[in-house]
Amino acid sequence: DLGARTFNVSIITLKDDKFEIKAMAETTLGGEDFDQRMVKHFVKEFERRHKKDISGNSRALRRVLTYMPQLLELCLSNSTWTSLKSV
């Protein structure tokens, strides 16, 4: 289960109609971490293209976060392939 703040994983087996929990793990990695990583990427890209650092501008950062789905769609639709490392 990948939530906003946590990522929970369970490994179970089913044998003779009984579930057995083999392992469970919880981590603080969540969707917000992915969002922040993408915001950093777009802030860097903005600085590279416009020679302006917006990393200290909370309003600009909120706008990047708000429009991130459109930014990602634009990036992905303008290339024939992409790497997760680039995002």
Phi and psi restraints in degrees (value plus and minus 20) as a CYANA .aco file:
   2 LEU   PHI    -120.8   -80.8
   2 LEU   PSI      90.8   130.8
   3 GLY   PHI    -126.6   -86.6
   3 GLY   PSI    -189.1  -149.1
   4 ALA   PHI     -86.8   -46.8
   4 ALA   PSI     -56.9   -16.9
   5 ARG   PHI    -141.2  -101.2
   5 ARG   PSI     -35.0     5.0
   6 THR   PHI    -155.2  -115.2
   6 THR   PSI     141.6   181.6
   7 PHE   PHI    -151.9  -111.9
   7 PHE   PSI      90.7   130.7
   8 ASN   PHI    -127.1   -87.1
   8 ASN   PSI     113.2   153.2
   9 VAL   PHI    -149.1  -109.1
   9 VAL   PSI     116.4   156.4
  10 SER   PHI    -151.7  -111.7
  10 SER   PSI     117.9   157.9
  11 ILE   PHI    -133.4   -93.4
  11 ILE   PSI     101.9   141.9
  12 ILE   PHI    -149.8  -109.8
  12 ILE   PSI     137.7   177.7
  13 THR   PHI    -142.6  -102.6
  13 THR   PSI     133.1   173.1
  14 LEU   PHI    -140.8  -100.8
  14 LEU   PSI      97.9   137.9
  15 LYS   PHI    -162.8  -122.8
  15 LYS   PSI     109.6   149.6
  16 ASP   PHI      32.5    72.5
  16 ASP   PSI      26.3    66.3
  17 ASP   PHI      39.8    79.8
  17 ASP   PSI       3.4    43.4
  18 LYS   PHI    -144.9  -104.9
  18 LYS   PSI     115.4   155.4
  19 PHE   PHI    -109.4   -69.4
  19 PHE   PSI     119.1   159.1
  20 GLU   PHI    -148.7  -108.7
  20 GLU   PSI     106.9   146.9
  21 ILE   PHI    -101.2   -61.2
  21 ILE   PSI      98.8   138.8
  22 LYS   PHI    -109.8   -69.8
  22 LYS   PSI     -58.6   -18.6
  23 ALA   PHI    -181.0  -141.0
  23 ALA   PSI     130.7   170.7
  24 MET   PHI    -157.8  -117.8
  24 MET   PSI     124.9   164.9
  25 ALA   PHI    -166.0  -126.0
  25 ALA   PSI     122.2   162.2
  26 GLU   PHI    -147.7  -107.7
  26 GLU   PSI     121.4   161.4
  27 THR   PHI    -159.5  -119.5
  27 THR   PSI     140.5   180.5
  28 THR   PHI    -104.6   -64.6
  28 THR   PSI     -14.8    25.2
  29 LEU   PHI     -93.1   -53.1
  29 LEU   PSI     109.7   149.7
  30 GLY   PHI    -171.2  -131.2
  30 GLY   PSI    -195.6  -155.6
  31 GLY   PHI     -79.4   -39.4
  31 GLY   PSI     -53.5   -13.5
  32 GLU   PHI     -83.7   -43.7
  32 GLU   PSI     -52.3   -12.3
  33 ASP   PHI     -85.2   -45.2
  33 ASP   PSI     -60.6   -20.6
  34 PHE   PHI     -84.1   -44.1
  34 PHE   PSI     -62.7   -22.7
  35 ASP   PHI     -78.7   -38.7
  35 ASP   PSI     -66.9   -26.9
  36 GLN   PHI     -84.2   -44.2
  36 GLN   PSI     -57.0   -17.0
  37 ARG   PHI     -84.8   -44.8
  37 ARG   PSI     -60.5   -20.5
  38 MET   PHI     -90.0   -50.0
  38 MET   PSI     -57.7   -17.7
  39 VAL   PHI     -79.5   -39.5
  39 VAL   PSI     -65.6   -25.6
  40 LYS   PHI     -77.7   -37.7
  40 LYS   PSI     -61.6   -21.6
  41 HIS   PHI     -80.5   -40.5
  41 HIS   PSI     -68.3   -28.3
  42 PHE   PHI     -89.8   -49.8
  42 PHE   PSI     -52.3   -12.3
  43 VAL   PHI     -84.8   -44.8
  43 VAL   PSI     -63.8   -23.8
  44 LYS   PHI     -82.3   -42.3
  44 LYS   PSI     -63.3   -23.3
  45 GLU   PHI     -84.1   -44.1
  45 GLU   PSI     -60.7   -20.7
  46 PHE   PHI     -82.1   -42.1
  46 PHE   PSI     -64.3   -24.3
  47 GLU   PHI     -83.8   -43.8
  47 GLU   PSI     -60.0   -20.0
  48 ARG   PHI     -83.4   -43.4
  48 ARG   PSI     -62.4   -22.4
  49 ARG   PHI    -100.5   -60.5
  49 ARG   PSI     -55.7   -15.7
  50 HIS   PHI    -132.2   -92.2
  50 HIS   PSI     -20.5    19.5
  51 LYS   PHI      35.4    75.4
  51 LYS   PSI      18.3    58.3
  52 LYS   PHI    -158.3  -118.3
  52 LYS   PSI     109.2   149.2
  53 ASP   PHI    -110.3   -70.3
  53 ASP   PSI      96.5   136.5
  54 ILE   PHI    -126.2   -86.2
  54 ILE   PSI     -11.9    28.1
  55 SER   PHI     -83.7   -43.7
  55 SER   PSI     -42.6    -2.6
  56 GLY   PHI    -116.8   -76.8
  56 GLY   PSI     -17.4    22.6
  57 ASN   PHI    -119.8   -79.8
  57 ASN   PSI      81.3   121.3
  58 SER   PHI     -82.5   -42.5
  58 SER   PSI     -54.6   -14.6
  59 ARG   PHI     -85.7   -45.7
  59 ARG   PSI     -63.5   -23.5
  60 ALA   PHI     -84.4   -44.4
  60 ALA   PSI     -59.8   -19.8
  61 LEU   PHI     -85.0   -45.0
  61 LEU   PSI     -59.4   -19.4
  62 ARG   PHI     -82.8   -42.8
  62 ARG   PSI     -58.8   -18.8
  63 ARG   PHI     -86.4   -46.4
  63 ARG   PSI     -60.5   -20.5
  64 VAL   PHI     -80.3   -40.3
  64 VAL   PSI     -66.2   -26.2
  65 LEU   PHI     -83.2   -43.2
  65 LEU   PSI     -61.3   -21.3
  66 THR   PHI     -84.5   -44.5
  66 THR   PSI     -62.4   -22.4
  67 TYR   PHI    -116.3   -76.3
  67 TYR   PSI     -10.9    29.1
  68 MET   PHI     -77.7   -37.7
  68 MET   PSI     -62.0   -22.0
  69 PRO   PHI     -77.2   -37.2
  69 PRO   PSI     -61.5   -21.5
  70 GLN   PHI     -88.7   -48.7
  70 GLN   PSI     -58.5   -18.5
  71 LEU   PHI     -82.9   -42.9
  71 LEU   PSI     -64.2   -24.2
  72 LEU   PHI     -84.0   -44.0
  72 LEU   PSI     -63.2   -23.2
  73 GLU   PHI     -81.4   -41.4
  73 GLU   PSI     -62.0   -22.0
  74 LEU   PHI     -83.2   -43.2
  74 LEU   PSI     -65.1   -25.1
  75 CYS   PHI     -81.0   -41.0
  75 CYS   PSI     -65.1   -25.1
  76 LEU   PHI     -93.3   -53.3
  76 LEU   PSI     -53.1   -13.1
  77 SER   PHI     -99.4   -59.4
  77 SER   PSI     -36.6     3.4
  78 ASN   PHI    -113.6   -73.6
  78 ASN   PSI     -12.5    27.5
  79 SER   PHI    -157.3  -117.3
  79 SER   PSI     134.9   174.9
  80 THR   PHI    -100.6   -60.6
  80 THR   PSI     -39.7     0.3
  81 TRP   PHI    -177.1  -137.1
  81 TRP   PSI     143.2   183.2
  82 THR   PHI    -167.9  -127.9
  82 THR   PSI     141.7   181.7
  83 SER   PHI    -132.9   -92.9
  83 SER   PSI     122.2   162.2
  84 LEU   PHI     -83.3   -43.3
  84 LEU   PSI     -44.8    -4.8
  85 LYS   PHI     -84.2   -44.2
  85 LYS   PSI     -49.5    -9.5
  86 SER   PHI     -94.3   -54.3
  86 SER   PSI     -39.3     0.7
